[in-house]
Amino acid sequence: MQITLNAEPRDIAGATLSSALTELGFTSAAIATALNGRFVPREAREATTLKDGDRLEVLAPMQGG
């Protein structure tokens, strides 16, 4: 299916938010996710299903100063 990840079109096979994040290489627990503009808590990612055309935003903390 095709989704938009951080404003970039991506093809994924994962059917849940959790599996899509793993497929896309987001393995850190220190990320925030929003699906179609709504925050998705870490505990809800496994039960959150994706569909073609969804917009996914993933934010990760940055180090530096």
Secondary structure, 3 states (H helix, E strand, C coil): CEEEECCEEEECCCCEHHHHHHHCCCCCCCCEEEECCEEECHHHCCCCECCCCCEEEEECCCCCC
